[in-house]
Amino acid sequence: MKRPAVPIAVIAVSALLVGLLVYGVAGGGTSTTLDDAVKAGERPAAPAADVARPLLDGGEARLSDYRGKVVVLNFWASWCEPCRAEAPVLQAAQERLERAGAGTVLGATHTDATADSKDFEEELGLEFPSVRDVDLELFRAFGGTGVPETHVIDREGRVVALSRGQVSEGFLTD
């Protein structure tokens, strides 16, 4: 009696898939996420450094525009309560960076209407520039998971610290 070819093909394909799965798990290699790289002491280049985003106050900005300066990139939204709570800490960091001529805090709005973003900045007295990340291209490039998120970028354009959540004064001064 002749065996059907379909079950043999299914068994062969299944065995191949299991083999690939085992190979993938065993040879997982080094993670490429910003989080893992920074945690390991690496200083990965800031992603999307040349992506232009419109500034809330007009014009546009790119991370590469700030090369030679420290940038504290903060993703925020007017509807986000932790963003509201950390805003004074970010404004204080902006004042320190500006006084020293060392850099800037750069906000990036996350799924926020322009008018709401401007009202948020005015209400909280925020004086640092903010870009509108309208299509979330910048957020995705940084592996964004939610707001607030903050990435510290050094003078060479490398990510040296990050926080996925509300930042404290200690995070920005340590």
Protein Blocks (a to p, Z undefined) as FASTA:
>chain_A
ZZdfklmmmmmmmmmmmmmmmmmmmmnopafbfklmmmnopacddehklbccddfkgpjd
dfklmgoiacddddddfklmklmmmmmmmmmmmmmmmmnonaccddddehiafklmmmmm
mmnopabdcdddfkommmmmnopabdcddddddfkopafbdceddddfklmmZZ
